[in-house]
Amino acid sequence: MKKEPICWEKVRAVCIVKTMAKAGHFPKRETEKEAWFLSPFRPETHASFKVSKIKNLWFDHGAGFGGNVLDLVIRFYDCRLRDALDFLSDVPPSLSFHPQPFIPPSNNKLIIKSANPIWHYGLKVYLKKRNITLETANKYCKEVHYSRKGNHYFAIGLQNDSGGWELRNIYYKSSSSPKDITYFSNGCMQLVVTEGMFDFLTVTNFCHDNMSFLILNSLSFLKKAMKHIEMFKDVKLYLDNDKAGKEATNWLMQNHKGCIDKSYLYKDYKDINEMWIGTNGGYGT
């Protein structure tokens, strides 16, 4: 079947402001003619990345380069043309609109804005680097957009039992309050315990569907988690291969005879996800 030719005029008409929003970047200030962002290419405190809404072009004044929307995506993600076109395929064309004033939060607290199925291209790339399928991630996690100190961010989020979120993207890890464990009960007598989100997502690839899961999210919740752990006769531990992880594993095995240390499966790696990346075609970060 003959492929439909690419309409480059249509590609270049894709709205840069909305493309920046899809990539998780929002204007620090804007008018009807232009929008100013913090540069997506380097750290800065004063917005020097200008987008002309009239011409639908961008220029990074701090770095001295610019271009059209296609140039932006290829440079930002360091990707192939085909991948850039795929990223732009569902972004609306450039349209005039009335800008909304930005109202900064009254404090520095992390504020959750939205939690929806994972859609962002950058998060899909991150999942691929961690060797986790989008289907697996969407089964348990969300794409979470949030703000802190007036800046907007996005991440893969795993909600804990108190309503807070563990937040991860390719650049950093964070969390919202309140912190707590995350417990998934499937009504069976086998439990898997991991330290973090990506260890949990990794283990789901080779554990039975009828297992229950407990993600500590912090080793400081170890004793609190015992109320769940003690309910199970068979508890598989997939904690990290560092000093803290080994101490936590030993403590659990001393306090509950049903605990089994599974870290021998990834004894040459930091954790189960690192092993999963190294042995199943992931990239690593």
N, C-alpha and C positions, 0 to 999 in steps of 0.2 A: 504494500500500500504506500503510495507516494505521500511523503510528509508535507504538511502545509507550510509554505514559506513563512519565515519570520517577518513580521511587520515592524521594522526597526523604529518607525515613527511612533507606533503605538507603545513600544517598549520604553522609548525615551520620554513618553508622556506620563508614565507612572509617577505618581506624586511622591516627591522626595520626603516631604514631612511625614507622610503616612508610612513610607518605607522605614524611616528612622524610628517611628513608633513600633513597627513590627520587630525591629531589632532591639527594642527596649530603651530607646533614647527619646526624650521629650524636650521641647523648647524651654530655655530659661527665660526668654522674653521673645515677643513676636508682635508684628503689626500686620496690616492687611497685605503688605508687600513682601515682607521678609520674616524669617525666623532665625533665632540664634541659639545654638546648642553648645554644650561642652563637647569638645572634640572626642569622637569615638576612637581616635587613633593614638591618643596619648593622654596622660593625666594633666588636668589643668583646673584652675579655680574660677577663671573668668571666661565666659563663653566667647570663643573666637571662630566657631564653625558657623558660617552664614549660609542660609538657603534662600535663594530668590524664588518667591512663590510665582512671580510673573514669568520668569524665564525657565523655572524648574531646573535650576542649576545650583551647585553647592561650591563653596570655597573655604578651605581651612586656612585662615589667615596666620595662624601660629606655625603651620607646617609649610605653607606656600604652594599648595596644590589644590586642585578641585576638578570638577567635571560634571557629567550627567549622572542619572540614577544608576545606570549600569556600571559606570566607573566606580561609584560608591560601593555597591555590593561586592564587586570583584576585589576591591582593595580591602574592604572591611573583613570579609571572610577568607581572603586569599584563596579563592575558589575558581573553578573552571567556568567558562561562559555558560555552559549548559546548566550548571548548578545555580548560577546567578539568575538565569531566565526562569528556572523553576521557583526560586525564591520570590521573584517579582510577579509570578503568574496570577496571584490572587490579591495583589495590592491595587486599589482603585486608581484611576487616572487622576492627573492633577486637576483639582477643582477649586474654585474660590470659596472661601468660607469665612465666617466671622470668628476670629480667635477668642478663646475663653481666657479670662485672666487667671494667672497662676496664683493660688493662695497657699503659702507655705504652712506646714503644720505648726502648731503652737509650741511643740517641744521636739526633742530628738528621738522620740519613740518610733520604733519600726511600725508602720501602719500598713496593714494588708488592704489592698485595693480590690483584688479579684482573684478567684481560683477557678480555673476552667480546665478542660482536657488539654493536654500538651499539644501545641500547634506551632510554636515558634521555631523557626529554622535553626537558630543557634542552639536551642535546647536539644533538638534532634541530633545535631552534630555532636553535642556533648554526650548524649546517650550512646551514640555509636562509638565514641572514644572509650567509653566505659564498658562497651560490649553488652549493653542492655537493649533489648528490642523496645520499640515504641509501644507495642501491644502490652508487654509486661509492665512498663512504667505507667501507662494509662490505667492499668487495672488497679493500681494502688496509690498513684501520685497525681498531682495536678500541676498545671502551669500557674504559678502564683506571681502576681504583680504587686509590688509594695513600694512604699516610699520611706525615706529616712533623711532627716535634715533638709527636706525640700527637694531631694533628688529621687528619681524613679528608677526602680530596678525590677528584674524578673528572674525567676529561678524555678527549678523543679522542686516541688514541695511535698513533703510527707507530713500529714497532720498527726499530732499526738493525741493522747486520750483526754487532755484538758483543753483542746481546741487550738493550741499553738502549732507552729509549723517549723519543721526542719527544712532549710532552704539551701539548695546547691546549684551552682552553675560552673562553667569552665574556669572562672576567675577566682571564686571565693566560696566560702561556706558561711551561713548565718542561721539565725533562728529567731522566731518571734515568741513573745511571752504569752502564756506561761509555758515553761519547759516541762516535759513529762515523757514517759515511755509511750510507745505505740504498740497496742496489742490487738492482734487479729485472731479471734477464736473461731475455730471450725467445728467445735463440738467433738473433738477426738482426744485421745490420750497420748498424743505425741506433740511435743513442742520444740520449735527451733528458736534459739536465742542468738541475736547478732548485736553488734555494737551500733552500727549505723545503717543508713538508708541503702547504700549501694551494696553492702554485704547482704542485706535482706533481699534486694532485688536479684542478686546473683544466685542466692540459695534457692529461690523459687524456681529456677531453671531445672533443678534436678531433685527437688523434693516432691513428695506426693501432694496432690491437691487437698487431701484430707488432713494435712498437718496444720497446727496452729503456729502463729509466729509472734515473737516478742522482740521489738527493737528497743534497746536501752536508750539510745540517743545521747546518753552520757553515762559513764561508769558510776557517776555519783548516785544514780538511781538503782544501783544494784540491790540494796537491801529492800527498797520499796517494791522492786519487781518480784521479790520472793513470794508475795501473796498469790501471784499467778503461777510462778514456777512450781510451788509446792502442790499445786492441783494436778500435776502431771507425773506419771510414773516413768516416762521416757522423755528426757530433755537433752537435745543435741546442742552443744555449744560451739558456735563459730565466731569466737572472739579473736581480736587482733594478736599477731605474733610479736608484740612488744612487751616490755616489762609490766605495764599496767594491765594489758590484756591477759597475760599469763597469771598474774596475781589474782585477777578477778575470776578466771577459770578455776584456779585452785580453791579459792574461797567457796565458790558455788559447789564444787565437787565434795568439799568437806562438809557442807551444810545441807546437801541433798543427795542421797545415794543414787538417785535416778539420773544424775547429770553425766553426760558422756562428752569428753573432749574430742572434737572433730578437727582440731587445728593441724593434725598430722597430714591432712589432705593438702595443705598449702604451706608445709613446713619451710619451704624455701622462699616464701613470699611474705610481704607485710600483712596481707589479709586475703580473704577469699576472693574479693573482687580483683585484686592485682593478679592472682593466679588465673582467674577466669579470663582476664585480658591477655595474659601471656600465653595461655594454652589454647585459646579459641579465637584468635584472629583479631583482637582489639588493638588499639593504638597505644594506650597508656596516656597519662597526662603529665 
